Each structure stands twice: as C-alpha cells, then as structure tokens.
Amino acid sequence: MIDRRSVLTASAGLALAGAAARPASAAAPAIQASGGSPDIVVVGAGAFGGWTALELRERGFKVLSIDQYGPANPRAASAGETRSIRSGYGAAGMYSAWAVKALKLWNARQAEFGRTLVYPNDRIELADRWLPGLVAQRKIFDDLKLPYEILKQPELRVRYPQMNFDDVDFAFIEKTSAAVIKAREAMIVVSEVFQKKGGEFRIARAMAGPAAGRRMTAVTLNNGDAVGAATFVFACGPWSPKVFPKIMAPKVRVTRSEYFYWGVPPGDDRFSWPRQPAWHDHISGGYGFGSLERGLKYSPASMGGVTQDPDTAERLPTPLLMKIGTDYVGRRFPAMRDAPILETRACNMESAADDDFIIDRHPDFDNVWIASGGGGHGFKHGPLIGEYVADRIMGRPTFDPAADKHFQLTAHADQKAVGSAE
Ligand SMILES: Cc1cc2nc3c(=O)[nH]c(=O)nc-3n(C[C@H](O)[C@H](O)[C@H](O)COP(=O)(O)OP(=O)(O)OC[C@H]3O[C@@H](n4cnc5c(N)ncnc54)[C@H](O)[C@@H]3O)c2cc1C
C-alpha cells in the first residue's frame, strides 16, 4: 500500500482527536465510507484541492478528485506558468513561517516526482524608504533566522547592472527562501501522481447535494449523478461564491489580475533565471520574475481589482495595463525598452479579508470542509495546505494551532479590500 500513514492509524485516533478539536456538541463524523463510495470527495483540483487530494490518498483514504475543467485549466487561479515562493510577507509572519516550511516540501516533492519544478533565486524588494511592512519583515527574518541582505543603490547597480535603480534607495534581498515554481506543470504532476497512487479523478461540476441532518450525503454532478462519500472538501478557489453563495459570497472577492511576458534580447541571459532575480517593486508597484522560457514576467499593480466571473470572463489583456507594463519594463530594464510582449495572462484571484485563507468546516455540515481564500499568494503553500487540511479533517493537531482559529470562516470580516498577487 502506498500510504505514508495507514488508514488504521488514522481511524483509530479519530474519535478522540476529532472530539477534542470540535465543540462538544458536534458528533464525530466518520471519515471512511462503506461500500464502493469514496471516503472523501475533493471538489477542485487547483493548488488547494489537488494537494489535499494527494495527501489524503497518501494517508490511505479512497479519494475522488473532481474538477469541472481539469487540473491547471486556464480559468483556474493555479494555472499560470509560474508562481513565486517567497518568505517576505511584510508583517504577516505566520505566512513567512508557512512559506519556509512549504519550500522544504516543494523541494522534497520535486525530488520524489523526478521533475524540476522549483527554481531557487534571490528576491529583491525595491524601496525608497523603510515602509512599516519592511521594518516588520526584517524582524521576522531575524526571528526565523532567514538570510537576507539590505543593499543600497550603489551596491545594487553593481550587483544587477541590467536594472535601473535611479528611484531606489535600497533593496531587501531574500537569499534562500525564495524561488519560482512551474505552477501549471506542478498541478498536472500532482494530479498524475495522485492517480498513480490510486486516487480517482473525474471531470464534472459538483455542487452541494442532499443532506441528512448535519451530514451532506452526496454531491450532485452536472449530469445529475449523485456521488456519495463520508467527507467532502470544497477547494473551489474563485468559484467558491458560486458553490456556497450564502457563506462564501460575503467573505471573498473574485478579481482579475494580469501579467505579461516580454521577450528578452537574443543570446542575452541577463533578464532570465537565474541571473535575473524575482523582484517586488514597492515604489512603482507590481512584481516580476526573470524569464523561465517564456520571457521576463511583470504584473503591474492590480489598480483596484475588477470583479469577474471565472466561467464567462474573456481572458484578453487590458490595453492600459499592457502600456503601464511596457513603460515600466522599459524604465526598470533599459535594455528591454523595445522588447515585444510575447504572451499575456488574465487570471482570477479569490481574496478574503487581509488575504487570509479560509480553512474550516462548513457551518451547516459536520462532514464538509472548505479550503479557500488563496488570494494572490496561496499557490506556494499548496503542499503544506494539503497536509494541514488532511490533519484538520482527521482531527489531528496541526503544525500551527494558531492558524486553525485564524482560518475560521467567522474570523473573516466581510470582504471589501482587494489583495495583491505573488
Ligand atoms: C495572477 C495571479 C498571480 C499569482 N501569483 C502567485 C504567486 O506568485 N505565488 C503564490 O503563492 N500565489 C500566487 N497567486 C495565488 C495562487 O495562484 C492562488 O491562491 C491559488 O492558485 C489558488 O488555488 P485554488 O486551488 O484555491 O484555486 P484554483 O486554482 O482556481 O482551483 C479551483 C479549481 O476548482 C475547480 N472548481 C471550482 N468549482 C467547481 C465545481 N463546482 N465543481 C468542480 N470543480 C470546480 C475549478 O475548475 C478549479 O480548477 C496568484 C494568483 C493570481 C491570480
């Protein structure tokens, strides 16, 4: 059997651990189903659902992963070619610690999958003054003993001669805790490995189905089929307000974010990984990575966040953002002034207040979990979210008990603010 932790171990500890984790009034839900039904149905095969399904399968459960368009489909938030992993989170130290742990898991998974998915590099944050978030971040890096450098403008000019630092006073440089991840590829591999390990995958739209008291008994598919299971996880990203309008629509906003790839000059590796570090621009806004096959990537700041429907919205670039991006690239990378845009992406972000995740039991059902609210930063945490959600479902103590409260649905204010990506 391929499980890392056996089902027997899992179920033995459940009644006790689960009862301790939940209010005394809640009945301990069984995780395993009888007959031919899956134990657990995971709806959504993005970064949150894909990793959760894999982790649960590895723990020995019979898992059905359902996605309406397939893993890494271009409508999903997890579908971009690349996503960054960084530990620089401003004052949000909890996510710094999560990112450090997640990067270790990414490296281990990459070795296990036998495929290069993680491209380590420095990440430089450009600033013209010590913003409160950077001050807090410096202390967090010191506390976590994460290596960083502060370089002033003259040193930056020597280190990264391909960039223009005229408006930059200093940069906070994250040394070992940042990388670029091949995102789309990673999600395809995660689903492949899940299936190789005995997980079942199905393309379908799944919605909350019938219930018996506080237990959902099945999800209903778009073809009318009902699929029963003991436990359900909904990791629906930008679709979560459609799936659970009453509880999720007030808590998240689904907005559009765009980025572009500019073609690098021929035979010139200055703007490509690993010579070009990932960067975040606190002066002009936006962030980018060195070219990994597709071109120098830059995403201008989101400009207020336009709401969009993840199913029906066209994914064509906005001319104004293309112009802002092109002007920025020409200014920050003078030798890229006339570079052509080679590719564009328009993605969805599902953001909760303060960009915090929502990982909680559904208020109406003891056997339904929601893993959501990845905002513009959730991808990097995928493997850790898989472990974390599996622990929560199994009623085991998680590695970060403070997060359990932090991620509660009721801990999230109704949503007005818009997060930023990366
Ligand atoms: C432009 C952009 C840049 C970003 N950059 C970074 C970055 O650099 N670093 C980082 O860590 N994070 C980044 N993020 C955030 C990160 O990509 C997301 O937080 C993360 O991918 C969210 O994953 P998810 O699984 O919640 O959602 P998704 O990836 O959208 O997955 C949800 C899946 O559920 C399926 N689904 C939904 N409803 C149903 C249903 N009813 N039935 C069946 N299937 C359903 C969908 O088809 C979809 O595949 C970025 C996001 C954006 C938009």
The ligand as a Gaussian input file, in Angstrom:
#p B3LYP/6-31G(d) Opt

LIG

0 1
 C       -2.264000      36.472000     -11.411000
 C       -2.007000      35.707000     -10.161000
 C       -0.714000      35.614000      -9.693000
 C       -0.454000      34.885000      -8.545000
 N        0.827000      34.776000      -8.126000
 C        1.118000      33.995000      -7.070000
 C        2.460000      33.778000      -6.705000
 O        3.395000      34.276000      -7.341000
 N        2.697000      32.976000      -5.635000
 C        1.695000      32.368000      -4.941000
 O        1.988000      31.645000      -3.991000
 N        0.400000      32.561000      -5.275000
 C        0.091000      33.346000      -6.323000
 N       -1.197000      33.538000      -6.690000
 C       -2.275000      32.929000      -5.900000
 C       -2.473000      31.473000      -6.224000
 O       -2.324000      31.228000      -7.583000
 C       -3.854000      31.042000      -5.710000
 O       -4.024000      31.419000      -4.362000
 C       -4.036000      29.543000      -5.791000
 O       -3.612000      29.076000      -7.045000
 C       -5.483000      29.207000      -5.524000
 O       -5.678000      27.818000      -5.700000
 P       -7.123000      27.212000      -5.522000
 O       -6.968000      25.740000      -5.582000
 O       -7.795000      27.801000      -4.349000
 O       -7.962000      27.753000      -6.781000
 P       -7.931000      27.298000      -8.304000
 O       -6.562000      27.077000      -8.781000
 O       -8.760000      28.271000      -9.069000
 O       -8.648000      25.897000      -8.291000
 C      -10.029000      25.755000      -8.111000
 C      -10.465000      24.602000      -9.002000
 O      -11.774000      24.232000      -8.622000
 C      -12.491000      23.879000      -9.765000
 N      -13.906000      24.027000      -9.398000
 C      -14.492000      25.126000      -8.896000
 N      -15.793000      24.900000      -8.656000
 C      -16.032000      23.620000      -9.014000
 C      -17.170000      22.798000      -9.007000
 N      -18.359000      23.249000      -8.557000
 N      -17.061000      21.526000      -9.461000
 C      -15.885000      21.065000      -9.919000
 N      -14.756000      21.812000      -9.956000
 C      -14.831000      23.071000      -9.510000
 C      -12.000000      24.841000     -10.826000
 O      -12.211000      24.341000     -12.114000
 C      -10.531000      24.978000     -10.469000
 O       -9.726000      24.088000     -11.219000
 C       -1.508000      34.261000      -7.839000
 C       -2.815000      34.359000      -8.316000
 C       -3.064000      35.063000      -9.468000
 C       -4.472000      35.118000      -9.976000

